[in-house]
Every structure is written in structure tokens, then in C-alpha cells.
């Protein structure tokens, strides 16, 4: 199956392992060393890889000859489909490989490109962009390394000049300690890999299924074939279902209860789809109230998947395919497994030894690409081949039904709002703000909202987007009172005659004027024109109800002479025939509008919560 070349369009991960040293320079010796590494790597991690159930394709390694500036190396491509955990398990493997074999450095990317950088996007240096990230991100000695720009490139902002792979490997060899990624970036990747390898066991699910005896025998021999069967059912089309009108290979009369091991992703794909079998198939389901209804339904769907797999393949001859186990590489691989204590001291022929041997054979066929691998069987052909060779004893299967491991609870399929909130919180990473679980138990300080918004607006941003002030304590607001007063006086405070030449910075101060003629006016005329615009605007707005939509400060608030409030009172006395004026309470209006927007989200994601959370502000649940 590993030898089948698939047209990978999306959802794939590609990994390459390079010898950092230029020695040996002889191409033949280098090729021999790299091929030895394939054997050593797979034997070292056989205990993790042999029992693993892959969604689409397994982790695999092959030799790549030198091509252009890319030196000879080993690597592979894996399509992970809908199970993103396959991709991150491979990241964990690559990290561990470079830790166990320090002569190797590794690059890994997927159909989105440098997805490790995407994972740590909030902590990347500004110079690192998709255009210049090629050949800069490596795992070396088990640590993440990022090769920076040369000093001459740093002096040219926006430089996209790539670095050649041989040059990058040479830098890793000589300056690896200086190339370590920043702790914040490394921490983001470590957080994503946290829990491996124990996390593999947590991703599995055992379920009782009533399936035909042939499927029970096949899964005992090749447990990984469950993924191909689930995918066949999950991606079925009307043509596939024609083969399931009358079952040819897996008739329902031979059904027996078995415990089938899935990944959680495969199990969810199987059970979450509503499906009614064709009456002609013979797969009739019991009543919903039946205590084993779920086992019958799950087994029925799995049987359909296996039938679809086999219907697409001709019946293979017993000796039609040459097994990779017949290659000389298998003998060397088996010897390496024994040296690495893969068989845990078990005697040859024992039950545990035989079980581990079967897993290693399957693992070898999946993961090692040999010259004969182009002749290896696909999953449907393998199922048919096993049906021809495996004995099926119905009495034995019926006797085993009473000794099956318990059916595992699938409550994890239903995510509560609290669990979803925790998942989103974990994905967002730790923050210094009040935890969501505790925020309702404390008095919430709404001034944090206004301070965060002011800090956000004061940040300098570019055409690439806004810079979010994640940590307000580390990003103080710089407020220049003199500059603010000059800007305010230029708009509403001072007369044109009282302006000094220093108050007018440049012609850029007048770029907001609409016409070129006004931009060329003398400063005094330009400001007078602006004031007239504002007076006309005020007169028009005074005839509307817009002003009533704002919350204003109380009129009996104390105001010191010379403040804006005092000026407004003087204006009110001067224009007694106009409605009384009270200044708008900007902070209160801001908080009110944000809370109204947050309330309208009714607990879902929305602009208010997204904006505030990006600034580290977590509002309490809207319970009132």
C-alpha cells in the first residue's frame, strides 16, 4: 500500500531528513548511509508505528537522489485526510528522529506550506514571511531552529531572497545553538505536541460490532484495514452502493459479535452518518430499543465499507503479487528489531511474539518503500487475499463473544458548551486575564475594556493589518499632551492668527481636505475653511436625533476653568436659544456599545468577543 503513488491534492504532510555533514562526499557511500538510516529509524520507532492506525496513508521513508541544489536525502509524503492528529504525530516523530539521530536535520511542511510557523504565527519576527521562509525552518537535535536573514537582507525590508538548502545545512552544522527558535515559538509547537506518545492511546476507541465472520478474521490479521473500509463507506457514491444490493463477499448470515478498534476520527465518521441498507442486502436492523442496536448498526456500516472495497478489485491469484517480506531488506529489518528489544524477550513461537511479528510485518510493508513495492497490494486486494488464505471458524468466534473487552463509552462524541469553551481556550493559549470559569465570580472591571481599546487604537499598524496589544502591561500608552493640545487647537481651539509657524508641521496636515485648491490654501484660510465645514455639519446634525443616541456626562459635573467642559458651558450661555449641550461620555458609550454587541452574540463567536479576546480581555457570560 505504501508503494501506491497517489495524486495528493490536499491534506498531506511532506517530510525530508538530510545529513548535516558533507561527509562522506562519495555519492555511493552517502546513499548507503541514508538507506541504513531508514532501517534504523523504523526499527527504533517500531513500537509506536506498528500498532498505529492511519487515516489514509502511513508514515513512510524512501531514498531521494540528489536533484539540483537539493542533496540526496530520505523522506516521504503522507496523506492524512480528515485526521489532523496524524499530521502532528508525524511532527512528533520527526522531532524525535532528529533527537535520536543527531547527524540528521529535518524539514516538514504540508499543503499549506510552513504549517509550524502558522501554528506559532502570533510570535514570529516581523521579517519572517511566507515569501522568504523556504529552507529556514528545521528540526535539529530535537529542537526547532529558524535561520535568520543575512544582515544585508535585514537592511532591505521586504527582501524575499531565498536561502539555498546546502547553505542552510552548513549553518545548522556550525551555528546550531545560535539558530534556535525563540522560546515563545518553540513553546507554541511544544504545546501542540504535548501528550505524545501517550496521546496515541487516547485517540483510539473500541466498539462492539456485529460483522460477518470474514471481517472478524481479516481485522484480527490486519487491524489497520479498518481505516480503508470506513473511508470506503464514508465516501460512497450511488455506483458503490450497487455492489451492496446483494452482498457477494460478506453475507449477513455469518455475523458474529466482535470488538473492533477504531481511531476516534474513523469511529465518528462511521456512526455519525445516517444510513438505511437496501432491503435486498439482508442487513435488517433490530428495533431502536434493542440493547445491541448500536452494535448491529455499526457492524452493518462496516460491512458495507468492506464490500465496497472488495467490489472494486478482481480476485487476486495466490501468487500474483510479490510480498515486500521476500526482499533482503526485511531480514535486516527483523534483525534490527531484535537488537532493539522489540519482541520484549519473548520466545519465538509464543503468542505475544507472534502478535508482535504480525504487527512488524504490516508495519514494514506500509513504511518501507522497496524496489518491489510497486507490486504491493491495495487494501481491497489485500482483503480478498486474506479471505482466500485465512481459516474462519464460526463456532470459535461464537465462543469468543463472551470474552470480548468491554464496549467503550462514546460520550466524547457529544461536546458540551463547557468542553467547547475549554477546547477554544486551549487552542488560544494561556493568557494573563481572568479565567473564564472564574470571571463570573469576581467583580469585573469594565475600565479594562476602555484601556484595551485605547491601547489598540494607539498601536502603529501597517498595510498588513493591525497590531494587537496582547499584553497591556508591556505596551504602555505613550500620550504626548503637547501634541494633543496642538492638534485640538488646530481643529477647534485657536484662531488662525494666533498660530505659530511651529504648529503647522507640513502640508500633510491638510491632506484630509477634499479639493486640491484647498490643499494649496495658506494655513489660516485652510483652517477657516475647515471650521466653516464643521459649523455647517453641526447645524445639519442639530436637526436630527443622532445626538440623542449618545450618553452624555451630567450637567452638574464640576468643571475647572479652562477645560473643555467650561468652554461648552460658555457656549451654552452664549447661545441660550439653542438646546443645552453636555459633552459625550466617550468611555461609557464605548463600553455600552461593546456590551450590546456582545449580548447580541448570544454566546456565539462575534466581532465584540473576537476583538476583545485578541487584546486579552475576556468578558463574563451574558447571564443578565
N, C-alpha and C positions, 0 to 999 in steps of 0.2 A: 504493500500500500504506500510505503514511503517513496517508492520509485515512480508512482504515477505523477506525471507533471500536469499540474492544474493551472488553468488560466486564472490567476489570482487578480481580482479587480479591487477588492476592498477587504477590510478586516483581516489583514495579515501583518505579521511581525517578521522582520529580517535581521539576522544577527551574523556578525563576522568576527573571527578571532585571528589576530595577527601575532607573529613573532616579533617582539620589540627589537631584539638584537639583529644586526645584519649578518651575524654568523649563524650557520655556515653560509658562505656566499654561493657554494655549488648548488645548482638548481635541483639536482637529483637527490643530494643529501637533505636539502631543505624539504623536499616533497616527502621523503621517507620519515623525517621527524614529525611533520604535520600529521601524517597518517597515523603515526604512533600515538599522537595526542588524541585523535578521535577515539581510539581504543581505550586509552587511559581515562579520558573524561567520562565516557559512557559507563565504564566499569565502576568508576568512583561514585557516580550518582545513580547507579542501577537500583539501589534500594528506594529511591524516590520516584524514578521514572517507570520502573517495571509495573507497579500496580496502578499507575495514574490513568485515568480515563479522559481522553482528549475529546473536545467538541467536534472538531473537523479533522485536523492533521496533528501528528505528534511532533515533538521536538526531534530534530534530526540533524546530523552533521555529515558533510561531504567535503572533499578536497576541491579547491578552486585554483587553477593555474594562474600564473601572472598574466595580467592583461593591461597594457598601457602603463599608467602610473600606479595601478593597484597591484601590490605584491601578492605572491602566492599565499593562500591562507585557507582556513577551514571555516565553514559556516552553514547556514541553512535558512529556509523560509517555512513558516508555519501559518496556515490559515486558522484563526481561532473563532471565526463566526460570531455567534451571539454571546459567547462566554468570555468576557473580558478578563476573567481570572486566569485563563490560560496564558494570556499575554504577560501578565505580571508574574506568574510563576516562572516563565522563561526569563524575565528580567532578573528574578532571584537566582535562577540557575547560572546565568551569565556572570552575575556578581560573584557568586561562589566559585565558579570556574577560575576566574582571574585571581581569586584569593588563594585557591589551592595550587594553581599553576602560574607562578609569578612571572614566567617568561612570556605570558600571553597578555595582550591588551584587546579589549573588545569594544565594538561599536554595535549599537542596536537602534533600530528605527522601525516605524510602521507606515501604513498608508497615509498617515497624517504628517509624517516626517519625524523630526526630533521630539517624540512624544515625552521624553524625560524632561525636556525644557518646558513643554506645555504644562506638565504636572507642577513644575516649580516656577510658573510664569510670574507670580507675584514677587519673586525675589531675584529676578535676573538683572544683571547690569544693563544699563541703557544701550551700550554698544552692541549687545548680542541680539541679533535679529535673524529671521529665517534666511535672509539672503547671504549672511556670512557665517552661519552656524555649521556648515558642512565640514566634516573631518575635524571637529573641535571637541566633541563630547565622547569620552571614553570611560570604560571601567578598567582600572589598572590596580593590581594588588588589592582587589576587592573594594576600592574606593572610586568615587566619581571624580573625574578630572575634566576641566574645561580649559582649553588652550586659548589664551587671550590674543587680542590683536597685537601686531607689532607696534612699536612706539610711533613709527612713521605713519601707520594707518590710523592710530588714535588721533593724530593731529589733523586727519581728514575725515570729519564727521560724515556718516553715511557710506563709508567705504565698504564695498562688497567683495573685495578681492579675496578669493578662497585660499585656503592653505592646502598644499599637496599632502597626500597621505604619508608618503615616506618621510617628509619633513615633520609631520605631526608625531609619527612614531619615534623619530630621533629625539624630539623634545621630551617625550614621555620617558625615554630611556635615561636622559641626562638631567632632567629637572622635574621629576615627578612630584616631589614634595612641594614645589612652588606652583604646581598646576592644579592642586586640589581645589575642588569647587568650594564656594563659600559655605559656611556651616548652615545657613538658612536654606540653601538649595539642597544640600545633602540631607538635611533633616526632613524636607518635604518628600524626598524619594524614600528615605528610611521609613517614614510614616506609612507610605503606600505599601511597603514590603513587610510591614510589621506582622508578626504571627506565623510567617513561614519558618520551617516546613510543617509545623503542627496544623497550620491553616488548611492543608490539603485534606486532612481527615474531616474537618468541619464542612468542607464543600461537598461531601458525599451524603447520599440518602438511600436507605434500604427500604424496599416496599414489597409487600406480598402481591403476587400476580398469578392469576390462573392463565397459563400459557401452554401451548402444545408441547409434548414431550421432546420433540426435536429441538425446540428453542432452549429448553432446560439443558439439554446435552451440549448444545453449541455454546451457551453462556458459561457453563462450567469449564469448558476448554478455552474459550476466548471471551472473557468478560468485557473486553473493550468494544466488541461488536455491537453492544447495546447502543452506542452513540450513532452508528451508521443507520440502525433500524429506526431510532427515534427521529433522526433527520429525514429519513425517507417518508415517515408518516407526517411529520410536521410540514414538509414541503411538497406534499402530494398534490396531484392535479387530477382532473377527470380521467385522463388516459391511464394514470397509475391505478385508479380505483376500479378500472375494468378488470384488472387481474385479481381483484378481491371479491368479485361477484361469486365465483366458485373457487375456493382455495385448493391449490394444487399441491403445495408443499406442507402446509401447516393446518391440517383439518382440526376443527374444534372438538371432535370426539376424543382426541388424545390429550385433552387438557389436564394439567396437574398443577397443584399449588407450589410455587417456588418463591424464594427470596431473591430479588433482583437488586443489584447495586447500580444506582444511577449517580450522576452528579446532580446537584440541586437545579442547575440550569436545564439539564435534559429532562429531569422529572417534571419541572414546571411546564416545559414545552409539551410534554405528553398529556398531563392531566388537565391543563387549563383549556384545552380545546374541546368544544362540544362536537360530538360525532356520533352518528347513528349508523350502524353497519347495515349493509344490504341484507335483506331477508334471505336471499339465496345463499349467502355465505355460511349460514348455520350458526353464526355467533349471536345467539339470543342472550339478553341480559336479564338477571333476576329483577324483582321489584326493588325500588329505591330503599325500602325499609329492610331489605336483606342485610344481615350483618357483614357479609363479604361482598357487597355490591361493588365497592371501590376496587377490590382485588380483581373481580371479573371485568370491570370496565377498563382498568389499566392494562390487564393482560390482553384484552381484545384489541386495544390500540397498538400494543407492542407487536402482536401477531400480524396485524395489517402492515406494520413497518417492515418486518422480516419478509412477508410475502411480496411486497413491492420490490424489495432489494433483489430477491431471487428471480422475480419475473423478468427482470431486465438483463439477465445473464443466461447464456446457454449452459447446459450441464457440462462441466469440465471433465476431461478424461483423467484417470487416476494419476497418470504421469505426464500430463500436459504441461505443467509448469515446473521449473527447477527451483527448489526452495533455497533461499539465501543461507539456510543452515548447512547446505552442502558445500559452501565456499570455504577456502582455507582460513578466511578471517574469523569464522565462527569458532574454530578450535582455539585460536589465540585469544579470542574474547572470553571464552569459557575458562581458559586457564587464568586470565587476569581476574575474573570474578572470584575464583577460588583463592587467589592470593589476597584479595581484598576482603576475605571472610564474608562473602555474600551469602553463602549457604549456612552460616552461623554454626559451623562444626557438625552439621547433620551428616549422617552416614548416607552414602549413595544408595538409592532404592527406598529410603524411608518416605513416609507420607509427606512430611514437610519439605524434604529435599526435592521430591517430585513436583510439588506445588511451586517451589521457587524456580525450579528448572523450566517449567512451562512458562512462567512469567518472564524469565530471562530470554527464552526463545522468541516469545512475542515481541518483547522489547527490542531485541536485536533486529528482527525483521522490520520493525517500524522505524527504528532510529538510525540504522547503519545503511547508507547507500552504497551498494556494491556494484561491480560491473554487470552482474546478472540481475540487478534489481528491476530492470525494465521489464523483466518477465514475471515479476511477482504478481500475486492475485489481488484483485479489488475485493471489497467487503462482500459483495454479493456472490462472487465466485468462491470466496473462502467459506461462506456459509454452506453453499452447495457441496463443496469438497468435504466439509466436516460431516454433513448429513450422510455422505456416502461411506465415511470411514468410522464414525463413532457408533458404538452399540447403544441402543435405547431399551431400557428395561422398565416397563410400566409399573410392575409390582414393586420394584426397588424405589421408584420415585414416589409411589403412594405411601410407602413405609417411611420415607424421609419427611413427609409433610408434618408429622408430629414433632420433629426435632429442629424445625426452622428457627433461625434467630427472630426475635420479635419485630413486628412491623413498627417502624419509626414514625413518630408523630410529625405530621406535615403542617403544624400550626404556623411554621415560618412563612408559609405562602401568604398569610394574611398579615399585613403590616399595619399596626395601629398608628394613629396620628403621633403618639409619643415616640414610637420607634422611628417613624419617618423623620421627625424633628431631630432625633439623635443622629440619624444617618446623615442628614444635611449638615448638622453641626460638626460631625466628624470630618465630613468632606471639606468644609470651610476651614478647618484647622482651629487650633486654640486661639482664643482672644483674651484680652485683659479685661473685657467688660463683664458685667454681672451675668452669671449663668442663667440660661432660660428657665431652668427649674426653680431658681431662687428669686427671679425678678419680681414675681407677684407677691413675695413675702416681705419685700422691702419697700420703703418709700422711694419712689422713683423721682430722680432729679431731672426735670424737663430742661433745665438750663444746659444740660449736656447736649441736647438736640441743637439748640441755637449755636452753642460754641463749635460743635462739629460742622455745622453748615457754614459758619463764618470761616472756619479754617479751610473748608473745601473750596469756597469761592475765592479765598485769598491765594490758593496754590497757583503756581505758574504752570500752565499746560501748553501743549503743542498741538499741531495738526493730527498727531497720532492718538490723541484722547486726553481725558482729564486724569490728573494725578490725584489719587485718593489718599488723604492723610490717615494712614492706618493707626498710627499711634500719636494721639494728640499731645502727649507729654513730651515726645521727641520732636514735634514740629510746632514750636511756638509761633503765634501770630505776630508778625512784625508790623506795627502800626506807627506810621510817621505822622504825628499830629500836625506839624507844619505843612507837609504836603497836602494833607486832607483839608486844612483850612484854606490853603491857596486854591485848591480845586473847587471848594464850596463857594468861596468868594467870587471865583471866575464865573460861576453859573448864576448865583442869586444875590451875592452879598455886596460887592463893591461896584462903584460906578466906574465907567471906562477911564475917566480922567484920573482916578486915584491909583491905577495900576502901574506898577513899576515895570521896567523892561525885564527884570529877572523873573517876574511872574509868568511871562509868556515864553514857554520853553522853545517851541518851534512851530512851524506851520502844521505839524502833525496834530497839534491841539485842536485844529479846526476841521479835521477830516470828516467829522460827523455831519457837517453842513451838506446840503443836498446838491447845490449847483457849484460849478467851477468858479463862477463870478464871485460867489460869496466866500469861497476859499481864498480868493485873491484880495479880499477886502482888507483894509487896515484892521488891526486887532480891535480897536474901540468900536468900529462900525460892525464888525462881526459879532461882538458880544451884545451890542444893542439889538442886532437882528435876532439873535438867539433869545433875548429877553422878550422881544415882541412876539416871537413864536410861542413862548411859554405862556404869555398873558392871554393870547387868543385861545390856546389849548385849555387853560384854566377856565375861561369864560364858557367854552363849549361843554366841558365836563361838569360845570356847575349846574347845567340844565338837565343833567342825568342823575340816575340813582347810584352811580358807581361808588361815590363817596360813602354811601350808607353801607356798602358791603365790607368796609374795613372797621376793625375795632380801634377806637381812639383812646388816648390817655384821658384821665379825668381832668376836667377844667380847673378843679381846686387843688391840683398838684402844685406844689411850690416850685417856683422858677426863679432863679437868680438873675439879676440884671446882666445883660449881655449874652444870655443864652438864646438858643433858637426859640424856646418856649416864650420868652419875654418878647421877642420880636413878633411872634404870632399874636400875642395879646395886644400889642400896639397896633398891629394891622386890623385887629377886630374892632378896637376903639375908633380907628380912623375910618373904617367902612362899617358904620353902625347899621346901614341899610342892608348889608349882606348877612347871610346866615353865619352864626358863630362858628369859629374854627378851633378845632383841637387837634394837636398833632397825632399822627397814626402811630400806634404801638407796634413797631415792626416785629419785635421778638414774639409778642403774643399772637400776631397774625400768622407768623411763620409756623409756630407750634400748632395753632388751631388748624391750619390748612393741612399740615402734615398728618395730624391725628385723624382728621376727617378722611383723608386719603387712605390712611392705614386701616381705619374702621371699615371702609367700603370694600377692602380686600377680603373680608370675612374669613380670615385665617389663611388665605392662599397667598402665593407669591405675587408681588405687585411693585409698582415704582417706588412707593414710600419705603417699604421694608427693605427692598433691594438697595436703595440709595443709602439708607441709614446703616444697614449692616455692613456695606462696603466701607463705611467710615468707623466701624467698630461699635456702633450704637444698636443695642437690642431692646426694642420696646416690649413691654409686657403684653400678654394676651389680652385681646379686646373682650373682656367679660362683662362690661357695663354698656 
